[in-house]
Amino acid sequence: MQIADRMEKITPFYVMELLRRAKQLEAEGRDIIHMEIGEPDFATPAAITKAGLDYIKAGHVKYTPAAGLPELRQKIADFYWQRYQVTVPMERIFITPGASGAFLLALGVSLNAGDEVLLADPCYPCNQNFIHLFDGKVKHIPVYADTAYQLSSSLLQQHWHTQTQATLVASPSNPTGTIIQADELEKMIQFVTQKQGVFLSDEIYHGLVYESGVASALEFSDEVFVINSFSKYFGMTGWRAGWLVVPEAYTEAVEKLAQNIFISTSSHSQYAALAAFEVETLDELEQRRQDFSQKRDFLYQSLLDLGFKIPVKPAGAFYIYADCRAFTDNSWLFAEQLLEVEGLAVTPGKDFGRNKSEQYLRFSYTGSMQNIQRAMQRLERFITT
């Protein structure tokens, strides 16, 4: 029996090793503070849960159309108008099993074997693995504070060549939490369009933004792929529901691929998501956004006070990617020891690329303020003893 050659290019999620150890320590009775996983600590808003349960209790949990519930697709279309003043026909919106499903569809219909995709380094590790799954090639472009750890139109111009087919950006990003300013995003889209390439915009952290400047790629072009999810802003991680907005020319191909890969996204999750756009839900989500903003500010200042370097204050998501060179030249070993000694779990930069990753740690501020405060006490004790 053989394992497909492409699997040699699929990298593991290294933080899972730390998570397994953290769970083991918890099982042994240790008190562990988790700042390694990007999952909101809040429960799913009650209105969303109720809508899902009501549908299940009705007893007709069946397939939906492959593209998703028409009423949910229309609610998303309405949401784009309300939030961005952008008109998106529902026919271009596809409901997917999380953002991961959206990535599979977008890349599946736009990449041929050997096509190159430009990614920032650092970036979310699964993105490169989706590309490898379709036998595409990944070109990581090191990014620094001068571009807020994001790709830019200038960097695209420098690195685009004959094999390049696409670029994938994330704003706000994981792990840095930084955004691409609207004017720069527009320039990037214009450049890729001129090259007749594919522009993919990961917008799963939209809504969790604490500074001005963020924009949707759809504000500047209809010829872009936009990936979004109900997981982060809407607090529906385990429900596994997301969406993909595609250029009109791709709608038939995307629906055909969705029919074959997924049949449909879980129907109870889609019916639950209908309540995500209700006024009461959006009001609750705004309160949560403000709570995240306060946690960001506290964690940011605390890390600076302890001696970490953060050249660009994160404008969104719920991560801080901190330079830890003042304490170590091996962030993986630092994270392992921090977990063992102080019971504090954080993510080493190794998961997010090769661009000086050994110098960085990612801190996730999805837990309670009390736990974040306790975490900083433990971190201070670790680096001063």
C-alpha positions as CSV (number, residue, x, y, z in Angstrom):
1,M,0.0,0.0,0.0
2,Q,1.2,3.5,-0.7
3,I,0.7,7.0,0.7
4,A,0.3,9.7,-1.9
5,D,3.5,11.6,-2.7
6,R,1.7,14.9,-2.1
7,M,1.4,14.0,1.6
8,E,5.1,14.7,2.0
9,K,4.3,18.4,1.5
10,I,1.5,18.5,4.0
11,T,2.8,19.9,7.2
12,P,1.5,19.0,10.7
13,F,-0.1,21.6,13.0
14,Y,2.8,21.7,15.5
15,V,0.8,23.4,18.2
16,M,-1.3,20.2,18.5
17,E,1.7,18.6,20.2
18,L,1.7,21.2,22.8
19,L,-2.1,20.9,23.1
20,R,-1.8,17.2,23.7
21,R,0.7,17.8,26.4
22,A,-1.4,20.5,28.0
23,K,-4.4,18.1,28.1
24,Q,-2.2,15.4,29.6
25,L,-1.1,17.8,32.3
26,E,-4.7,18.8,33.0
27,A,-5.6,15.2,33.3
28,E,-2.9,14.9,36.0
29,G,-4.5,17.7,37.9
30,R,-2.4,20.7,36.7
31,D,-4.1,24.1,36.2
32,I,-3.4,25.0,32.6
33,I,-4.1,28.4,31.0
34,H,-4.8,28.1,27.2
35,M,-3.5,30.8,25.0
36,E,-2.5,28.5,22.1
37,I,-5.8,27.8,20.3
38,G,-7.8,30.3,18.2
39,E,-11.2,29.5,19.5
40,P,-13.5,32.1,21.2
41,D,-14.2,31.3,24.8
42,F,-17.8,32.5,24.4
43,A,-20.6,30.1,23.9
44,T,-22.5,30.3,20.6
45,P,-25.1,33.1,20.9
46,A,-28.3,31.7,22.4
47,A,-30.5,32.7,19.4
48,I,-28.3,30.7,17.0
49,T,-28.3,27.6,19.2
50,K,-32.1,27.8,19.6
51,A,-32.6,28.1,15.9
52,G,-30.5,25.0,15.3
53,L,-32.2,23.0,18.0
54,D,-35.7,24.0,16.8
55,Y,-34.8,22.7,13.4
56,I,-33.5,19.4,14.8
57,K,-36.5,18.9,17.0
58,A,-38.8,19.4,14.0
59,G,-37.4,16.1,12.8
60,H,-36.6,16.9,9.1
61,V,-32.9,17.1,9.1
62,K,-32.3,16.6,5.4
63,Y,-29.8,17.6,2.7
64,T,-30.0,21.2,1.4
65,P,-29.0,22.3,-2.1
66,A,-25.3,22.0,-2.6
67,A,-24.9,25.8,-2.7
68,G,-26.7,26.1,0.6
69,L,-30.0,27.3,1.9
70,P,-31.3,30.1,-0.4
71,E,-32.6,32.1,2.5
72,L,-29.2,31.9,4.3
73,R,-27.4,32.9,1.1
74,Q,-29.7,35.9,0.8
75,K,-29.1,36.9,4.4
76,I,-25.4,36.9,3.7
77,A,-26.0,39.0,0.6
78,D,-28.0,41.5,2.7
79,F,-25.2,41.5,5.3
80,Y,-22.7,42.6,2.6
81,W,-24.9,45.5,1.7
82,Q,-25.5,46.5,5.3
83,R,-21.9,46.3,6.4
84,Y,-19.9,47.2,3.3
85,Q,-22.5,48.8,0.9
86,V,-21.6,46.1,-1.6
87,T,-24.2,44.3,-3.8
88,V,-23.5,40.6,-4.1
89,P,-26.1,38.4,-5.8
90,M,-26.9,35.4,-3.7
91,E,-26.1,33.2,-6.8
92,R,-22.4,34.0,-6.1
93,I,-22.6,32.9,-2.5
94,F,-22.0,29.3,-1.5
95,I,-22.4,27.9,2.0
96,T,-19.5,25.6,3.0
97,P,-18.4,23.3,5.8
98,G,-16.4,26.0,7.6
99,A,-13.9,28.2,5.9
100,S,-11.9,25.1,5.2
101,G,-14.6,24.0,2.8
102,A,-14.6,27.4,1.1
103,F,-10.8,27.1,0.6
104,L,-11.2,23.7,-1.0
105,L,-13.8,25.0,-3.5
106,A,-12.0,28.2,-4.3
107,L,-8.7,26.5,-5.0
108,G,-10.2,23.4,-6.6
109,V,-11.8,25.5,-9.4
110,S,-9.0,27.9,-9.9
111,L,-5.7,26.0,-9.6
112,N,-4.0,23.6,-12.0
113,A,-1.1,21.3,-11.0
114,G,2.1,23.4,-10.9
115,D,0.3,26.8,-10.5
116,E,2.1,29.0,-8.0
117,V,0.3,30.9,-5.2
118,L,1.9,33.7,-3.3
119,L,1.5,33.7,0.5
120,A,2.9,35.9,3.2
121,D,5.3,34.4,5.7
122,P,4.2,34.3,8.5
123,C,0.7,33.0,7.7
124,Y,-1.9,30.5,8.8
125,P,-0.3,27.0,8.1
126,C,-3.3,25.2,6.7
127,N,-3.4,27.6,3.7
128,Q,-0.3,26.2,2.1
129,N,-1.5,22.6,2.7
130,F,-4.8,23.3,0.8
131,I,-2.6,24.5,-2.1
132,H,-0.4,21.4,-1.9
133,L,-3.5,19.2,-1.9
134,F,-4.3,20.4,-5.4
135,D,-0.6,20.0,-6.5
136,G,-0.1,23.7,-6.6
137,K,3.2,25.4,-5.6
138,V,3.6,27.7,-2.7
139,K,5.9,30.7,-2.7
140,H,6.3,32.2,0.7
141,I,7.2,35.9,0.7
142,P,8.8,37.1,4.0
143,V,6.9,40.1,5.4
144,Y,7.9,42.5,8.1
145,A,6.7,45.5,10.1
146,D,7.0,47.9,7.2
147,T,4.0,46.3,5.5
148,A,2.3,45.3,8.8
149,Y,3.4,41.7,8.2
150,Q,1.2,41.6,5.1
151,L,1.7,41.3,1.4
152,S,1.6,44.5,-0.6
153,S,1.2,45.5,-4.2
154,S,4.9,46.2,-4.4
155,L,5.8,42.7,-3.1
156,L,3.3,41.1,-5.5
157,Q,5.0,43.0,-8.4
158,Q,8.5,41.8,-7.2
159,H,7.5,38.1,-6.9
160,W,4.9,37.5,-9.6
161,H,6.3,35.5,-12.6
162,T,5.1,33.3,-15.4
163,Q,4.1,30.3,-13.2
164,T,2.2,32.5,-10.7
165,Q,-1.5,32.0,-10.8
166,A,-2.8,33.5,-7.6
167,T,-2.3,35.2,-4.3
168,L,-4.0,34.6,-1.0
169,V,-4.2,37.3,1.6
170,A,-5.8,37.4,5.1
171,S,-6.9,40.6,6.6
172,P,-7.1,40.6,9.6
173,S,-4.4,37.8,9.6
174,N,-3.5,34.9,11.7
175,P,-1.0,35.0,13.5
176,T,-0.3,38.7,13.5
177,G,-3.8,40.2,13.7
178,T,-2.8,43.0,11.3
179,I,-4.8,44.3,8.4
180,I,-4.2,45.5,4.9
181,Q,-5.3,49.1,4.5
182,A,-8.1,49.6,2.1
183,D,-6.1,51.6,-0.5
184,E,-3.4,49.0,-0.5
185,L,-5.9,46.2,-0.9
186,E,-7.3,47.9,-3.9
187,K,-3.9,48.3,-5.5
188,M,-3.2,44.6,-4.9
189,I,-6.4,43.5,-6.5
190,Q,-5.8,45.8,-9.5
191,F,-2.4,44.3,-10.0
192,V,-3.6,40.7,-9.9
193,T,-6.4,41.6,-12.3
194,Q,-4.0,43.0,-14.7
195,K,-2.0,39.8,-14.6
196,Q,-5.2,37.8,-15.2
197,G,-4.5,36.0,-11.9
198,V,-6.7,34.9,-9.1
199,F,-7.1,37.0,-5.9
200,L,-8.3,35.1,-2.8
201,S,-9.2,37.1,0.3
202,D,-9.5,35.3,3.6
203,E,-11.9,37.5,5.7
204,I,-12.8,35.1,8.5
205,Y,-11.8,37.6,11.1
206,H,-13.9,40.4,9.7
207,G,-16.1,41.7,12.5
208,L,-13.4,41.3,15.0
209,V,-11.7,44.5,14.1
210,Y,-10.6,47.2,16.6
211,E,-9.1,49.9,14.4
212,S,-10.2,51.7,11.2
213,G,-9.0,50.7,7.7
214,V,-10.2,47.2,7.1
215,A,-12.1,46.5,3.9
216,S,-13.6,43.6,2.0
217,A,-12.0,42.7,-1.3
218,L,-15.6,42.8,-2.7
219,E,-15.6,46.6,-2.3
220,F,-13.1,46.8,-5.1
221,S,-13.9,44.0,-7.5
222,D,-16.5,41.3,-8.4
223,E,-13.6,39.2,-9.8
224,V,-12.3,37.9,-6.4
225,F,-12.8,34.9,-4.2
226,V,-13.8,35.8,-0.6
227,I,-13.6,33.2,2.1
228,N,-15.6,33.8,5.3
229,S,-16.9,31.8,8.2
230,F,-19.4,31.7,11.0
231,S,-16.7,30.4,13.4
232,K,-14.8,33.4,14.6
233,Y,-17.0,36.5,14.7
234,F,-20.3,34.6,15.0
235,G,-18.9,32.1,17.6
236,M,-19.9,29.0,15.8
237,T,-16.7,27.0,15.6
238,G,-18.1,23.5,16.2
239,W,-21.0,24.1,13.9
240,R,-18.7,24.0,10.9
241,A,-20.4,26.5,8.6
242,G,-18.8,29.1,6.4
243,W,-19.3,30.7,3.0
244,L,-17.5,31.5,-0.2
245,V,-18.2,34.4,-2.6
246,V,-17.0,33.7,-6.2
247,P,-16.8,35.6,-9.5
248,E,-19.9,35.0,-11.6
249,A,-17.9,33.0,-14.2
250,Y,-17.1,30.4,-11.5
251,T,-20.6,29.7,-10.1
252,E,-21.4,26.6,-12.2
253,A,-18.0,25.1,-11.5
254,V,-18.1,25.7,-7.8
255,E,-21.6,24.2,-7.5
256,K,-20.5,21.1,-9.4
257,L,-17.5,20.7,-7.1
258,A,-19.6,21.3,-4.0
259,Q,-22.1,18.6,-5.1
260,N,-19.4,16.1,-5.4
261,I,-17.2,16.9,-2.4
262,F,-19.8,17.9,0.3
263,I,-23.3,17.2,-1.1
264,S,-24.3,20.0,1.3
265,T,-23.2,21.7,4.5
266,S,-24.9,20.4,7.6
267,S,-28.5,21.5,7.4
268,H,-28.9,22.1,11.2
269,S,-25.9,24.4,11.1
270,Q,-27.3,26.4,8.2
271,Y,-30.7,26.8,9.9
272,A,-28.9,27.9,13.1
273,A,-26.8,30.4,11.1
274,L,-30.0,32.1,9.9
275,A,-30.2,33.6,13.4
276,A,-26.7,35.0,13.2
277,F,-27.9,38.1,11.4
278,E,-30.8,38.9,13.8
279,V,-30.5,42.3,15.5
280,E,-30.3,40.7,19.0
281,T,-27.4,38.5,17.8
282,L,-25.5,41.3,16.2
283,D,-25.9,43.4,19.3
284,E,-24.4,40.5,21.4
285,L,-21.6,40.1,18.9
286,E,-20.8,43.8,19.2
287,Q,-20.5,43.5,23.0
288,R,-18.1,40.5,22.4
289,R,-16.1,42.6,20.0
290,Q,-15.6,45.3,22.6
291,D,-14.6,42.7,25.1
292,F,-11.9,41.3,22.7
293,S,-10.7,44.9,22.2
294,Q,-10.2,45.4,25.9
295,K,-8.3,42.0,26.1
296,R,-6.2,43.0,23.2
297,D,-5.2,46.3,24.8
298,F,-4.4,44.6,28.1
299,L,-2.3,41.8,26.6
300,Y,-0.5,44.1,24.2
301,Q,0.6,46.5,26.9
302,S,1.4,43.6,29.3
303,L,3.7,41.9,26.8
304,L,5.5,45.2,26.0
305,D,6.0,45.8,29.7
306,L,7.6,42.4,30.1
307,G,10.0,43.1,27.3
308,F,8.5,41.5,24.2
309,K,8.6,43.4,21.0
310,I,5.4,44.0,19.0
311,P,6.3,46.5,16.2
312,V,2.7,46.6,14.8
313,K,-0.3,46.7,17.2
314,P,-2.8,44.1,15.9
315,A,-5.9,45.7,14.5
316,G,-8.1,42.6,14.5
317,A,-8.6,38.9,15.1
318,F,-7.6,37.7,18.6
319,Y,-3.9,37.1,18.4
320,I,-0.6,38.9,19.2
321,Y,2.5,37.7,17.4
322,A,5.3,38.8,19.8
323,D,9.0,38.9,19.2
324,C,10.6,36.9,22.1
325,R,14.3,37.4,21.3
326,A,14.8,39.2,24.6
327,F,14.3,35.8,26.3
328,T,15.2,33.0,23.8
329,D,16.4,32.2,20.4
330,N,14.2,29.1,20.3
331,S,10.5,29.9,20.7
332,W,9.5,26.2,20.4
333,L,11.7,25.2,23.4
334,F,10.5,28.3,25.3
335,A,6.8,27.3,24.7
336,E,7.5,23.8,25.9
337,Q,9.2,24.9,29.1
338,L,6.6,27.6,29.7
339,L,4.0,24.9,29.6
340,E,5.8,22.5,31.9
341,V,7.0,25.0,34.4
342,E,4.1,27.5,34.6
343,G,1.1,25.7,33.0
344,L,0.8,28.4,30.3
345,A,0.2,27.2,26.7
346,V,1.2,29.5,23.9
347,T,2.0,28.8,20.2
348,P,5.5,28.9,18.9
349,G,6.2,30.7,15.6
350,K,7.2,27.4,14.0
351,D,3.6,26.8,13.0
352,F,3.4,30.0,10.8
353,G,6.3,29.8,8.5
354,R,10.1,30.0,8.2
355,N,10.6,33.8,8.4
356,K,12.5,34.1,11.7
357,S,9.8,31.9,13.3
358,E,12.1,30.9,16.1
359,Q,11.9,34.5,17.3
360,Y,8.1,34.6,17.8
361,L,5.3,33.4,19.9
362,R,1.6,33.7,19.2
363,F,-0.6,34.6,22.2
364,S,-4.4,34.1,21.7
365,Y,-6.6,36.3,23.9
366,T,-9.8,34.2,23.5
367,G,-10.1,33.4,27.2
368,S,-11.4,35.4,30.1
369,M,-9.7,38.6,31.2
370,Q,-9.1,36.9,34.6
371,N,-7.2,34.1,32.9
372,I,-5.2,36.5,30.7
373,Q,-4.2,38.4,33.8
374,R,-3.2,35.2,35.5
375,A,-1.3,34.1,32.4
376,M,0.8,37.3,32.4
377,Q,1.7,36.7,36.1
378,R,2.9,33.3,35.2
379,L,4.8,34.5,32.2
380,E,6.5,37.2,34.3
381,R,7.5,34.7,36.9
382,F,8.9,32.4,34.1
383,I,11.1,35.0,32.5
384,T,12.4,36.5,35.7
385,T,13.4,33.3,37.7
